[in-house]
């Protein structure tokens, strides 16, 4: 603790006596300063023991002393030391009364105690306190380092840190989720600070912010040294951190930052291993892939998994999605194989697991955003998700994910699962500019014919195809004689130069009719 007025009074060599403000002797003293100015306040910084002989003071004037003491109290002066036997043989009663009225500690300094002795005592006490703080800080650093190297993860380090600061501590990952907390009850308190952590992550690391109030003070520190923070540390205390506590917090930040950096390097090595495993799986070598995967990815290959491909216009655009999936997998203890491929991210994740759920939630949140200005969608992620698969079917799962990704792009959706393609209709796939252009070109001559009032060939063709070439049923739908319908179909063949007996021609015409219907309620405008 820093020196206080009480500790100075107990100092045997100083022989100080309390004359006023006895209930304020616990006030810390930051320095001892002698001044004979009538108004020393402009030169005060707060927390000083002001030493005076009253050479330039009318210490017997009650009103002057009230003004003098009130200004000292307003400036945060810790107390006044009055030397007797110099200007005055005793402390004037006007000064004593003013000090009592203002609650200002007033100490009597005997003539045989020089001011320099008091200054040296305060300086020595401050130096001793700083030495104790530094020593305690180094001891905390050693303990925290041992905890970080013990292999217990961040939980052990946070437990030591919470003990050193006499409070609580919590660690957040890159997504803002609480990874660990000490004591255990602190996890609930830390979870309420997610919004503050997210705001802190927007600032370049290192950064810090204090939230809460005087009874529940929480300091947030970002982890990392780059443009983007790799996590955050929260420490909660009942008061501002002292020097020793500050050393402990800074040590914890450094150790957790190093751990995070080491984890990123390890993650790079894991990605390279994961890329090798993925290449073997795609090459149809599941046994070799399993041997290479070892304990790292072996568990993932033992159960059904999903393959997803995420794509964005920016090379690093999928990073928030990757962080969300990594955090979810880490919290649930799942294995996650993640391989960047340029502007793509290929992932193998447990079917029905937390990582796939996090991906789905991320995509739903993206789709739920309000409509944006043109071009603002750049950098947003598009994901294709395969059906559940095993090691022998990774190549097929990759194709499924690519197909789903292609459909997601065309539909303007953040995520499409392959099951939607397998159980849905093929018609939404026709909602493509190239398909509609092909359909318009194929049917243009028929639309031009009908536009000139020469018949209703398009409607007749649609009815005939929908009835699988049954003349009577199609003619009844149109309300015409079957001979009329036969004549119209011959005109269709003549105009298109194609035979309706060819099943490929019938298929192309039917899809063309569906594509133009899906694209517009009206046919193409004749040119």
Legacy VTK file of the C-alpha trace (Angstrom):
# vtk DataFile Version 3.0
C-alpha trace
ASCII
DATASET POLYDATA
POINTS 527 float
0.000 0.000 0.000
1.154 3.591 -0.566
2.004 5.649 2.552
-0.884 7.261 4.423
-1.091 10.076 6.941
-1.570 7.431 9.641
1.654 5.656 8.682
3.562 8.972 8.797
2.197 9.740 12.263
3.397 6.324 13.438
6.892 7.037 12.070
8.974 7.408 15.277
11.542 9.795 13.830
9.005 12.366 12.611
7.096 12.969 15.884
4.002 14.334 14.136
0.835 15.205 16.068
-2.751 15.237 14.759
-4.501 18.578 15.369
-7.517 18.180 13.057
-9.130 15.649 10.673
-8.362 12.597 12.779
-11.015 10.613 10.879
-9.217 11.145 7.538
-5.814 9.704 8.390
-6.259 6.767 6.025
-5.834 9.120 3.039
-2.939 7.982 0.777
-0.066 10.428 0.388
1.378 10.676 -3.109
4.067 13.219 -2.237
5.217 15.735 0.395
5.646 19.300 -0.849
6.708 22.475 0.979
5.190 25.767 -0.194
4.845 29.190 1.418
2.652 30.591 -1.346
-0.566 32.194 -0.238
-2.278 30.105 -2.963
-0.292 26.966 -3.853
-3.289 25.263 -5.517
-2.185 25.953 -9.127
0.949 23.915 -8.390
-0.804 20.981 -6.708
-1.593 17.685 -8.443
-3.685 16.096 -5.698
-2.695 13.688 -2.946
0.115 15.852 -1.522
0.970 16.486 2.117
1.468 20.256 2.029
4.195 21.469 4.427
3.971 25.122 5.568
5.418 27.543 8.118
2.750 30.214 7.323
5.365 32.841 6.449
3.008 34.461 3.928
-0.290 33.524 5.598
-2.417 35.429 8.047
-3.038 32.197 9.920
-4.968 33.966 12.677
-7.621 35.347 10.293
-10.551 32.886 10.508
-12.135 33.845 7.170
-8.801 33.804 5.336
-8.033 30.360 6.753
-11.458 29.015 5.714
-10.843 30.148 2.126
-7.307 28.778 2.192
-8.278 25.329 3.495
-11.340 25.039 1.233
-9.153 25.627 -1.829
-6.658 23.013 -0.643
-9.469 20.487 -0.074
-10.920 21.238 -3.502
-7.520 20.553 -5.089
-7.350 17.112 -3.453
-4.550 17.927 -1.002
-4.196 14.977 1.407
-3.300 17.039 4.463
-1.380 20.002 5.850
1.788 19.763 7.975
2.290 22.944 10.003
5.780 23.613 11.457
5.537 25.181 14.896
8.244 27.344 16.463
9.066 29.087 13.179
6.507 31.754 12.262
4.075 30.731 14.987
4.887 29.035 18.284
1.670 27.024 17.989
-0.837 26.356 15.235
-3.302 29.277 15.231
-6.809 28.260 16.300
-8.265 29.843 13.155
-6.386 27.300 11.038
-7.341 24.410 13.336
-11.026 25.369 13.177
-10.928 25.792 9.394
-9.301 22.367 8.991
-11.890 20.694 11.230
-14.711 22.400 9.361
-13.379 21.251 5.969
-12.387 17.764 7.166
-8.776 18.496 6.231
-6.141 16.537 8.268
-3.822 18.998 10.024
-0.530 17.704 11.445
1.749 19.542 13.840
5.400 19.330 12.826
7.832 19.983 15.724
10.691 22.422 15.160
13.306 19.669 15.409
11.706 17.745 12.495
12.866 19.288 9.185
10.556 19.194 6.189
13.208 17.268 4.266
12.893 14.417 6.759
9.164 14.156 6.019
9.800 14.299 2.251
12.401 11.538 2.544
10.045 9.382 4.620
7.252 9.764 2.063
9.628 9.106 -0.835
11.060 6.020 0.854
7.576 4.660 1.598
6.484 5.246 -1.990
9.619 3.542 -3.306
9.072 0.588 -0.942
5.468 0.279 -2.078
6.518 0.362 -5.728
9.177 -2.253 -5.039
6.587 -4.496 -3.386
4.266 -3.981 -6.343
6.976 -4.828 -8.877
8.047 -7.863 -6.854
4.444 -9.037 -6.592
4.036 -8.402 -10.320
7.076 -10.512 -11.184
5.838 -13.277 -8.898
2.447 -13.118 -10.621
4.177 -13.278 -13.987
6.077 -16.401 -12.923
2.919 -18.062 -11.640
0.948 -17.185 -14.752
3.756 -18.434 -16.999
3.848 -21.745 -15.117
0.073 -22.005 -15.498
0.290 -21.276 -19.233
2.931 -24.004 -19.676
1.147 -26.543 -17.496
-1.001 -27.802 -20.358
-4.306 -27.020 -18.648
-5.210 -24.446 -21.263
-6.336 -20.919 -20.391
-8.475 -22.078 -17.435
-5.464 -22.514 -15.130
-4.017 -19.155 -16.103
-7.348 -17.397 -15.484
-7.652 -19.040 -12.066
-4.242 -17.669 -11.027
-5.039 -14.253 -12.476
-8.388 -14.011 -10.651
-6.589 -14.773 -7.359
-3.948 -12.090 -7.971
-6.449 -9.334 -8.746
-8.932 -10.477 -6.068
-11.692 -10.570 -8.657
-12.682 -12.595 -11.713
-11.306 -13.147 -15.214
-12.730 -14.442 -18.503
-11.370 -15.224 -21.964
-13.295 -14.619 -25.203
-12.575 -16.159 -28.606
-12.620 -14.362 -31.958
-16.411 -14.616 -32.209
-16.942 -12.980 -28.808
-17.997 -16.203 -27.068
-16.715 -16.978 -23.559
-14.064 -19.716 -23.757
-13.129 -19.938 -20.066
-13.760 -18.054 -16.834
-12.585 -18.098 -13.224
-14.259 -18.552 -10.825
-16.949 -20.606 -12.578
-19.732 -18.156 -11.713
-17.935 -15.439 -13.695
-18.964 -17.069 -16.997
-22.494 -15.688 -16.578
-21.207 -12.192 -15.817
-18.783 -12.326 -18.741
-21.497 -13.458 -21.178
-23.342 -10.172 -20.611
-20.383 -8.250 -22.062
-20.540 -9.779 -25.560
-21.618 -6.502 -27.182
-18.722 -4.629 -25.532
-16.277 -7.319 -26.699
-17.572 -7.044 -30.274
-17.032 -3.273 -30.230
-13.523 -3.775 -28.866
-12.730 -6.217 -31.707
-13.452 -3.468 -34.233
-10.440 -1.518 -32.932
-6.855 -2.434 -33.929
-5.090 -4.512 -31.278
-3.887 -3.862 -28.657
-6.860 -1.965 -27.264
-8.657 -1.737 -23.928
-11.849 -0.332 -22.473
-13.353 -0.071 -18.981
-17.055 -0.865 -18.540
-19.333 -1.226 -15.525
-19.459 0.978 -12.431
-17.384 1.552 -9.302
-18.844 -1.537 -7.603
-18.421 -3.788 -10.627
-15.505 -2.473 -12.651
-14.602 -4.570 -15.697
-11.602 -3.955 -17.902
-11.515 -5.507 -21.371
-8.173 -6.078 -23.107
-7.873 -7.237 -26.733
-5.483 -10.069 -27.576
-3.272 -9.935 -30.639
-0.899 -7.586 -32.363
-2.340 -7.369 -35.859
-5.139 -5.504 -37.549
-7.741 -7.899 -36.172
-7.961 -8.938 -32.530
-7.763 -12.681 -31.897
-9.738 -12.634 -28.670
-10.254 -10.602 -25.520
-9.559 -10.807 -21.784
-11.986 -9.437 -19.194
-10.996 -8.763 -15.573
-13.570 -7.715 -13.010
-12.657 -6.015 -9.729
-14.363 -3.917 -7.096
-11.909 -1.034 -7.599
-9.324 0.255 -10.029
-6.333 -2.016 -10.541
-3.253 -1.309 -8.427
0.321 -1.523 -9.685
0.772 -5.194 -8.790
-2.607 -6.123 -10.272
-1.763 -4.169 -13.426
1.480 -6.150 -13.804
-0.498 -9.397 -13.482
-3.058 -8.349 -16.110
-0.381 -7.238 -18.571
1.437 -10.546 -18.073
-1.774 -12.470 -18.728
-2.439 -10.454 -21.899
1.092 -11.158 -23.172
0.874 -14.876 -22.397
-2.576 -15.269 -23.945
-1.459 -13.320 -27.026
1.555 -15.622 -27.414
-0.700 -18.633 -26.943
-3.060 -17.275 -29.595
-0.177 -16.650 -32.011
1.136 -20.154 -31.368
-2.353 -21.500 -31.962
-2.524 -19.677 -35.309
0.794 -21.231 -36.363
-0.447 -24.624 -35.245
-3.659 -24.023 -37.132
-1.631 -23.365 -40.295
0.114 -26.714 -39.893
-3.238 -28.397 -39.263
-4.635 -26.816 -42.420
-1.755 -28.207 -44.468
-2.372 -31.647 -42.993
-6.088 -31.244 -43.619
-5.428 -30.319 -47.252
-3.434 -33.530 -47.692
-6.231 -35.586 -46.109
-8.814 -33.920 -48.354
-6.757 -34.585 -51.504
-6.512 -38.285 -50.588
-10.234 -38.506 -49.948
-11.032 -36.834 -53.271
-8.626 -39.233 -54.997
-10.562 -42.195 -53.602
-7.930 -43.226 -51.042
-9.860 -43.255 -47.748
-7.497 -45.725 -46.047
-4.460 -43.555 -46.742
-6.397 -40.476 -45.690
-7.370 -42.067 -42.394
-3.751 -43.040 -41.706
-2.576 -39.470 -42.321
-5.474 -37.938 -40.362
-4.415 -39.708 -37.151
-6.008 -38.444 -33.964
-6.468 -34.943 -35.369
-9.139 -35.759 -37.961
-9.632 -39.490 -37.455
-12.734 -39.019 -35.316
-14.300 -36.863 -38.016
-13.900 -39.649 -40.587
-15.493 -42.243 -38.310
-18.990 -40.707 -38.491
-21.159 -39.122 -41.195
-19.968 -35.653 -42.109
-20.945 -32.820 -44.425
-18.742 -31.198 -47.029
-19.389 -27.526 -47.623
-17.863 -25.054 -50.021
-18.017 -21.372 -49.076
-17.227 -18.756 -51.680
-16.893 -14.981 -51.609
-15.746 -12.218 -53.918
-12.940 -11.322 -51.517
-10.084 -13.722 -50.580
-10.563 -13.138 -46.841
-14.310 -12.683 -47.028
-15.092 -16.099 -45.543
-13.010 -15.420 -42.404
-16.002 -14.476 -40.171
-17.790 -17.679 -41.205
-14.652 -19.721 -40.526
-14.291 -18.115 -37.091
-17.935 -18.844 -36.248
-17.557 -22.505 -37.225
-14.208 -22.872 -35.426
-15.624 -21.373 -32.238
-18.686 -23.627 -32.338
-16.564 -26.723 -32.987
-14.128 -25.784 -30.210
-16.897 -25.319 -27.642
-18.488 -28.666 -28.507
-15.211 -30.584 -28.838
-15.771 -31.427 -32.522
-13.066 -32.019 -35.121
-13.186 -29.648 -38.064
-11.223 -29.980 -41.302
-10.953 -26.596 -42.995
-8.959 -25.974 -46.194
-8.754 -22.523 -47.892
-8.684 -22.661 -51.713
-8.204 -19.120 -52.984
-11.579 -17.388 -52.699
-13.111 -20.667 -51.519
-13.188 -22.477 -48.223
-13.702 -26.259 -48.212
-14.846 -27.739 -44.914
-15.553 -31.209 -43.575
-17.752 -30.982 -40.462
-19.689 -33.505 -38.407
-23.227 -34.053 -39.672
-25.677 -32.546 -37.203
-22.839 -30.941 -35.252
-22.310 -27.470 -33.839
-20.116 -26.282 -36.732
-22.762 -27.026 -39.378
-25.386 -25.385 -37.155
-23.173 -22.300 -36.833
-22.782 -22.169 -40.626
-26.552 -22.407 -41.103
-27.174 -19.691 -38.507
-24.572 -17.440 -40.167
-26.249 -17.902 -43.565
-29.730 -17.257 -42.154
-28.506 -14.059 -40.518
-27.001 -12.930 -43.838
-30.231 -13.664 -45.725
-32.243 -11.795 -43.095
-30.358 -8.529 -43.581
-32.285 -5.670 -45.242
-31.906 -5.046 -48.953
-28.627 -3.330 -49.739
-27.418 -0.866 -52.345
-26.009 -2.351 -55.580
-22.509 -3.690 -55.039
-22.841 -3.796 -51.242
-23.222 -7.570 -51.377
-19.537 -7.950 -52.299
-17.682 -10.013 -49.747
-20.772 -11.838 -48.521
-20.483 -15.599 -48.350
-22.316 -18.127 -50.526
-22.316 -21.728 -49.280
-23.107 -25.065 -50.897
-23.688 -27.967 -48.494
-23.534 -31.636 -49.451
-25.706 -34.464 -48.159
-24.270 -36.557 -45.277
-21.351 -38.626 -46.554
-18.552 -40.946 -45.482
-14.857 -41.246 -46.447
-15.547 -43.306 -49.583
-18.005 -40.742 -50.965
-16.084 -37.481 -50.546
-15.698 -36.984 -54.285
-19.472 -37.230 -54.756
-20.028 -34.940 -51.747
-17.685 -32.366 -53.289
-19.743 -32.377 -56.511
-22.939 -32.050 -54.497
-21.545 -29.046 -52.636
-20.465 -27.429 -55.912
-23.921 -27.990 -57.408
-25.557 -26.518 -54.309
-23.158 -23.563 -54.425
-24.075 -22.887 -58.058
-27.783 -22.940 -57.242
-27.235 -20.673 -54.213
-25.544 -18.113 -56.474
-28.391 -18.176 -58.988
-31.079 -17.923 -56.331
-29.319 -15.156 -54.438
-29.221 -17.175 -51.232
-26.422 -17.509 -48.696
-26.736 -21.309 -48.365
-28.332 -24.180 -50.273
-28.279 -27.811 -49.107
-28.087 -30.630 -51.612
-31.211 -32.216 -50.137
-33.181 -29.241 -51.489
-32.055 -30.107 -55.019
-32.767 -33.803 -54.601
-36.305 -33.367 -53.251
-37.360 -30.166 -54.979
-38.352 -29.286 -58.515
-35.967 -28.749 -61.408
-37.904 -25.679 -62.485
-36.110 -23.205 -60.182
-32.896 -24.221 -61.928
-34.293 -22.724 -65.138
-34.259 -19.248 -63.570
-30.968 -18.481 -65.275
-30.313 -15.768 -67.875
-28.559 -18.182 -70.250
-31.415 -20.717 -70.062
-34.046 -18.022 -70.637
-32.065 -16.644 -73.575
-31.961 -20.136 -75.137
-35.712 -20.578 -74.553
-36.580 -17.167 -76.012
-34.484 -17.915 -79.090
-36.074 -21.323 -79.606
-39.665 -20.056 -79.317
-39.252 -16.605 -80.871
-40.521 -17.637 -84.304
-43.692 -19.125 -82.772
-44.354 -15.996 -80.713
-43.850 -13.818 -83.795
-46.296 -15.992 -85.731
-48.951 -15.685 -82.999
-48.340 -11.926 -82.636
-49.435 -11.416 -86.235
-52.801 -13.033 -85.505
-52.189 -16.160 -87.556
-53.067 -18.649 -84.836
-52.242 -19.755 -81.344
-49.285 -22.037 -81.890
-47.587 -21.495 -78.493
-50.695 -22.357 -76.472
-51.422 -25.321 -78.746
-47.866 -26.636 -78.357
-48.067 -26.295 -74.572
-51.394 -28.151 -74.411
-50.185 -30.924 -76.756
-46.969 -31.475 -74.800
-48.757 -31.401 -71.438
-51.088 -34.176 -72.725
-48.099 -36.261 -73.920
-49.193 -35.940 -77.567
-52.783 -37.154 -77.025
-54.743 -35.322 -79.729
-58.257 -35.597 -78.369
-57.359 -34.587 -74.798
-55.205 -31.643 -75.930
-57.844 -30.470 -78.451
-60.497 -30.610 -75.720
-58.316 -28.452 -73.458
-58.020 -25.891 -76.248
-61.659 -26.124 -77.332
-60.757 -26.934 -80.966
-61.162 -29.948 -83.282
-58.322 -32.439 -83.244
-57.735 -31.846 -86.973
-57.175 -28.167 -86.203
-54.634 -29.132 -83.563
-52.883 -31.500 -86.002
-52.636 -28.658 -88.520
-51.138 -26.353 -85.860
-48.507 -28.921 -84.840
-47.475 -29.329 -88.494
-47.073 -25.531 -88.664
-44.914 -25.660 -85.506
-42.663 -28.246 -87.163
-42.447 -26.193 -90.366
-41.628 -22.944 -88.546
-39.056 -24.498 -86.190
-37.617 -26.921 -88.710
-37.755 -29.640 -86.016
-39.722 -32.891 -85.818
-42.053 -33.331 -82.851
-41.551 -37.099 -83.167
-38.057 -36.595 -81.698
-38.254 -36.966 -77.885
-35.249 -34.639 -77.440
-37.073 -31.915 -79.370
-40.233 -32.379 -77.270
-38.109 -32.172 -74.064
-36.323 -29.004 -75.202
-39.593 -27.331 -76.213
-41.254 -28.212 -72.906
-38.333 -26.847 -70.877
-38.260 -23.738 -73.077
-41.952 -23.151 -72.399
-41.363 -23.608 -68.659
-38.340 -21.287 -68.680
-40.193 -18.478 -70.442
-43.164 -18.926 -68.102
-40.888 -18.762 -65.050
-39.112 -15.684 -66.382
-42.177 -13.714 -67.469
-45.905 -14.065 -67.730
-45.702 -12.785 -71.283
-43.726 -14.152 -74.179
-40.690 -12.451 -75.680
-41.275 -9.227 -77.539
-40.950 -9.831 -81.289
-37.965 -8.096 -82.790
LINES 1 528
527 0 1 2 3 4 5 6 7 8 9 10 11 12 13 14 15 16 17 18 19 20 21 22 23 24 25 26 27 28 29 30 31 32 33 34 35 36 37 38 39 40 41 42 43 44 45 46 47 48 49 50 51 52 53 54 55 56 57 58 59 60 61 62 63 64 65 66 67 68 69 70 71 72 73 74 75 76 77 78 79 80 81 82 83 84 85 86 87 88 89 90 91 92 93 94 95 96 97 98 99 100 101 102 103 104 105 106 107 108 109 110 111 112 113 114 115 116 117 118 119 120 121 122 123 124 125 126 127 128 129 130 131 132 133 134 135 136 137 138 139 140 141 142 143 144 145 146 147 148 149 150 151 152 153 154 155 156 157 158 159 160 161 162 163 164 165 166 167 168 169 170 171 172 173 174 175 176 177 178 179 180 181 182 183 184 185 186 187 188 189 190 191 192 193 194 195 196 197 198 199 200 201 202 203 204 205 206 207 208 209 210 211 212 213 214 215 216 217 218 219 220 221 222 223 224 225 226 227 228 229 230 231 232 233 234 235 236 237 238 239 240 241 242 243 244 245 246 247 248 249 250 251 252 253 254 255 256 257 258 259 260 261 262 263 264 265 266 267 268 269 270 271 272 273 274 275 276 277 278 279 280 281 282 283 284 285 286 287 288 289 290 291 292 293 294 295 296 297 298 299 300 301 302 303 304 305 306 307 308 309 310 311 312 313 314 315 316 317 318 319 320 321 322 323 324 325 326 327 328 329 330 331 332 333 334 335 336 337 338 339 340 341 342 343 344 345 346 347 348 349 350 351 352 353 354 355 356 357 358 359 360 361 362 363 364 365 366 367 368 369 370 371 372 373 374 375 376 377 378 379 380 381 382 383 384 385 386 387 388 389 390 391 392 393 394 395 396 397 398 399 400 401 402 403 404 405 406 407 408 409 410 411 412 413 414 415 416 417 418 419 420 421 422 423 424 425 426 427 428 429 430 431 432 433 434 435 436 437 438 439 440 441 442 443 444 445 446 447 448 449 450 451 452 453 454 455 456 457 458 459 460 461 462 463 464 465 466 467 468 469 470 471 472 473 474 475 476 477 478 479 480 481 482 483 484 485 486 487 488 489 490 491 492 493 494 495 496 497 498 499 500 501 502 503 504 505 506 507 508 509 510 511 512 513 514 515 516 517 518 519 520 521 522 523 524 525 526
